[in-house]
Amino acid sequence: MYQKKRITIPSTASAKIICEVTDSKPNLVLNVMMITAGGILLPMFSELPPSGMIINEMLKMITEYKKNIFCILGISRDTETVKNFLNYSILSKIEYALLKEDISTIFKTDKALFRIKKAKKRDALQLLPLEKEYLLEEVLIGTSALNPKAALLNLQKTCNTQIVFYALSGKEIIAKVNTNGNGIGYNQIGGVYTKPEFRNIGVSTHIMKVLLNEIHMSGRKAVLYVKKDNKPALSLYRKLGFHIIDEYSAYYVKP
């Protein structure tokens, strides 16, 4: 038995979710697949994943709504299962680790050779060059094109609704970090980026401590995603008290 529901994501992008339920307990959801209007497929399975027959039926419903799926994103065991049933070509795969902290430490931040400032919406334009570097290095895949207008609009929204800090060496902006989501008791951190020529001198550590202190002083903790092959970042986050709690994968696909 299945339930079809249409929901609206806060970003205003519509999505459709397919839920597996039982005849005896139709309000108990066992497994879920969600497809966004942009073509991101998100499987969310329980410890008892759906059978192959049910996965095929769910994918049939999904592709009736949106054939142009470009990414399968989720916990690695779920994405691995779904990509084996979806007859699409795999273009690339990126593996992420989800990290969280258990203790809200207030870090000592030593005076540094660079200044840290908290961003406001009006700062988005001067942060845009660094944001472009971040998107090109960490976010965009393959031949994906950078859209400067969209990047600026998103950065303005982030500066207006999230916590954003940036570091300066003289008048040059050299690093940034921000939250990009708020959950129950936790802020998600993202957008961590330091210019290559200013790496390995403590900039990222310092600006992360400033952001974490603000999060912790509000009574909250932090989670974040990092690419599993980014060893320097993993080392930094572990030193700041984070530990891996799960593994995620993104498969970029085409029909």
N, C-alpha and C positions, 0 to 999 in steps of 0.2 A: 504494500500500500504506500502511496506517495502523497505528499502535499505540495502544491505549487503556491508560492507566495511572491508578491512583488513588493520590494522595499525601496526606500530612498536613502541613499548614503548622504551624510552631512555635506559632502562636497557638491551635492546636487546631481551627481551621476546616478542614474537608476541602475538597478541590478535585479536579477532574478535568482531565487534560491529554490532548490529542490531538496526536500526533506524525506528521509526514510523513516517511517513510523510503523507500528504494528496495528493489527486490527483490534487487538484487545486493549491497547493503550494508545489511542490516536494522538494524545497530547504529549506523549513521550517521544522526543526526537532521538533517533539512533545515530544517523549519519546525515551529513549535509554537503551539498555542492552549491557554490554560488558563482555566478558569472556576472561580471560588471559590464556596463554598456561599452566600456573601452576594450573589452576582450580579455580580461584577466580572469582565469578560472581558479577558484579557491576551494579545494576539497578540505573538509573538516570531518574526520572520521573518529569514531569512538575506539575503545580498546577492542571492540568486536567490529571490525570493518565490514562493509557490505560485500555480499557475494559478487562473483563476476557477472552473473545475470542482472543483479540490481545495478551494478556500476554501468553496464551497457545501457540499461533503461534510463538511468539518470543522465548519462551523456547524450542519449538520443533527445531527451527533453531539453537539455542545455543547448545543443546545436540547432534545434528548431528555433530557439530564441536568438542565438548568436553563433553564426558559423565561423566568423573571423576571430578565432581564439589565437592570441599571440603569446600568452604566458600562462604557465601552470605554476602557482605559487602556494607554498604551505609547508607544513611539517614534512620532512624528507620522506618518511615512510608513506605518507599519503600521496605526495606528488609522484613518487616512484610507482605506486600502484596505478594511479590514473593514467600516467603517460604510456603505460604498457597496454592500456585499452583504447586510448585515443590514437587513431591511425593518422597522426601528423608527423611530419619530419622534425627532428630535433636540431635546432640551429646552434644552441649553446646551453650550457648549464652553469649556474653560479650557486655555490654552497655558502650558507650563512650560519653563524652560531648566534643563538639568543642568549644574552647574558643578563643577570640581575644582581642586585646587591641586597644583602640581608641586614646590614647595619648602616644607620644614617650617621656617618662620621662627619664632623665639622673639621675640615682640613685647614692646616696652617698654610697661608699663601705668602711666601717670601716676596719682598720687593724685587722686581725683575727689571731687565733692561727694556722691557716693552710695557706699554700701558694696556689695560683691559677696560673696555667700555661696554655698557649695555645698550643694545640697539633699539631704536624706535622706528616707526614706519618711514619717517623721512630719511632714515639712513640707508634704505634699501638700494637706492641708486648707486651710492658709493661702494656698497658691498657687492654689487652685481658682478664686477670683473672676477672677484674671488669665487662667487657662486658659480660662474660659468666654468672656471677651472675645476671646481668640485664636481659639477655635473658631467663634464667630459671625462674625468678620471675615474669617478666612482659610480656613476648612475647610468649614463647612456651606454647602450649595447651596440656593438658592431657599427653598422652604417647609420644608426639613429642620428637624426639631425638635431642640433641645438636650436631651440626656439627662444630667442632673447626676450621677446615680448612676454611669452608665457612664464619664462624664468623670473622676470621682474615682477609680474603680478603675483606669482606664488611667493616670492621673497617678501614683498610688501605685506601679504597676508600673514606670513610667518612672523615678521617683525611686529605686527599689530596684535597677534593673538597668542604668540608663544614667547618663550624666554630665549633671547638671542644675545650672545656676547661675542665681541671681536677684539683682536689684539693688534696693536700698532707698534711698529718700530719707527720712531720719528713720526712722520705723517703717512707712512705706508701701512696699509692694512695687510697683515701677514697671516692671520688665522681667524677661524670662526668656529662656533659651536652653538647648537640650539636644541630646544625640545621640539618635537613634531607631533606629539600626541599626549593626551591625558587619560589615564585609566583610573581604576579604583585603587587609590593609595600610591600610584606610581605615575611618573612622567617618563615618556619615551624620549631618548636622546638620539639625535641624528645630525646630519650636516657637519660632521667633524672634519675639518680640513685645515691644513697648514701648508703654506707655499713650500715647494721642495727645498729651496735654498735656506729655509729657516727650520728645517726638521733636525731632530736629534740634539736640540739644545734646550729642551724643557718647555717649549711654548705650549704644546698640546697638553702636557701634564698640568701646567699652571692654569690654562683657560678652562680645562675640565674641572679642576678643583673649585674654581670660582662658580661655575654653573652648578656643580653638585652641592656646594654650600647653600646656594639659594634654594634649591629643591629641598634640601634637608631641613632648612630653617622654616619651611612651610609645613613640616611634618610629613613629608612624602619621601619616597625612594625613587630609584631610577632603574630602567631597563634599556637595553639597546641591542641592535643587530650589528654584526661585523662579518665581513667576508672571512671564511675560515682560513684562507691562505694569506691573510694580512697579519703576519706574525708580530710586527712591531705594535700594531694596535691591540692585539690580544694581550700582549705583554703589559702594555700600559693599563688596560682595563683591569687586569688581574691585580696589578699593584694598587689600584684604586679601590679594591674590594669586590669586584665583580667575579662571577663564576658562571660557567655555561650550564644552562638548564634544558636546552633542546637544540635540535639542528633543523634548519630550514633549507629548502631548495627552490630555485626558480628555473624552470625549463622554458626557454624561448623557442616557440614552435611555429610552423606554418602548415596549412592543409596540404 
